[in-house]
Amino acid sequence: MAGIADLAKRAGVKEDDVKSVIDAIKSLTATERVNIHGFGTFKTTHRAARKGNNPKTGKPIQIAAKSVITFKATQAKPEK
């Protein structure tokens, strides 16, 4: 894996910005919310196991439980 300095150089951003993004990703893996002001909120949610159908064969299958990242955009403020 590339170091923070290498990632910052390749992306053309400051090392502090790269560290902030890495910290945000780590927060998501710890089931926390990450809010980016003026953009939206990322949140880890858990999906329970459920029954489904194989789309190719039509046979019933069991879909395993999993964690997924969801995103909710910040509402746009009306222009004055």
PADODREN-563427 format. One record per residue (C-alpha): x, y, z. Coordinates in Angstrom, 1 decimal. Example, Ala and Ser with C-alpha at 12.3 -4.5 7.8 and 13.67 -1.06 7.14 Angstrom:
<atoms>
{atom {12.3,-4.5,7.8}}
{atom {13.7,-1.1,7.1}}
</atoms>
This chain:
<atoms>
{atom {0.0,0.0,0.0}}
{atom {1.2,3.5,-0.8}}
{atom {2.2,5.8,2.0}}
{atom {0.3,9.0,2.8}}
{atom {3.0,11.2,1.3}}
{atom {2.8,9.2,-2.0}}
{atom {-1.0,9.3,-2.1}}
{atom {-1.0,13.1,-1.5}}
{atom {1.6,13.7,-4.2}}
{atom {-0.3,11.5,-6.8}}
{atom {-3.6,13.2,-5.9}}
{atom {-2.2,16.7,-5.8}}
{atom {-3.5,17.4,-2.3}}
{atom {-2.0,18.1,1.2}}
{atom {-1.0,15.2,3.4}}
{atom {-3.4,16.4,6.1}}
{atom {-6.3,16.0,3.6}}
{atom {-5.3,12.4,2.8}}
{atom {-5.1,11.7,6.6}}
{atom {-8.6,13.1,7.0}}
{atom {-10.0,10.8,4.3}}
{atom {-8.3,7.8,5.8}}
{atom {-9.6,8.6,9.2}}
{atom {-13.1,9.0,7.7}}
{atom {-12.9,5.5,6.1}}
{atom {-11.7,4.0,9.3}}
{atom {-14.7,5.6,11.1}}
{atom {-17.0,3.9,8.6}}
{atom {-15.5,0.5,9.3}}
{atom {-16.2,1.1,13.1}}
{atom {-19.9,1.7,12.2}}
{atom {-19.8,5.4,12.7}}
{atom {-21.2,8.2,10.6}}
{atom {-19.0,10.5,8.5}}
{atom {-20.5,13.9,7.7}}
{atom {-18.9,16.0,4.9}}
{atom {-20.3,19.5,5.4}}
{atom {-22.2,20.7,2.4}}
{atom {-22.0,17.3,0.7}}
{atom {-23.7,14.6,2.7}}
{atom {-23.4,11.8,5.3}}
{atom {-22.0,8.3,4.9}}
{atom {-23.2,5.7,7.4}}
{atom {-22.6,2.0,7.9}}
{atom {-25.9,0.0,8.2}}
{atom {-26.5,-3.7,8.7}}
{atom {-28.7,-5.7,6.3}}
{atom {-30.2,-8.9,7.8}}
{atom {-30.0,-12.3,6.1}}
{atom {-33.0,-12.9,3.8}}
{atom {-34.4,-15.2,1.2}}
{atom {-34.2,-14.4,-2.4}}
{atom {-34.3,-16.0,-5.9}}
{atom {-31.4,-16.7,-8.1}}
{atom {-32.1,-14.5,-11.1}}
{atom {-30.6,-17.0,-13.6}}
{atom {-32.3,-20.2,-12.4}}
{atom {-35.3,-18.8,-10.4}}
{atom {-34.5,-21.2,-7.5}}
{atom {-34.7,-19.9,-3.9}}
{atom {-31.4,-18.9,-2.2}}
{atom {-30.4,-17.6,1.2}}
{atom {-28.7,-14.2,1.0}}
{atom {-26.2,-13.7,3.8}}
{atom {-26.3,-10.7,6.3}}
{atom {-23.9,-8.0,5.5}}
{atom {-22.9,-4.4,6.3}}
{atom {-23.2,-1.7,3.7}}
{atom {-22.3,1.9,3.4}}
{atom {-25.2,4.3,2.7}}
{atom {-25.1,7.9,1.6}}
{atom {-27.6,10.7,2.2}}
{atom {-26.9,13.9,0.4}}
{atom {-27.2,17.3,2.2}}
{atom {-30.3,19.2,1.2}}
{atom {-29.6,22.0,-1.2}}
{atom {-30.3,25.5,0.3}}
{atom {-32.5,27.7,-1.8}}
{atom {-30.7,30.5,-3.6}}
{atom {-31.5,34.0,-2.5}}
</atoms>
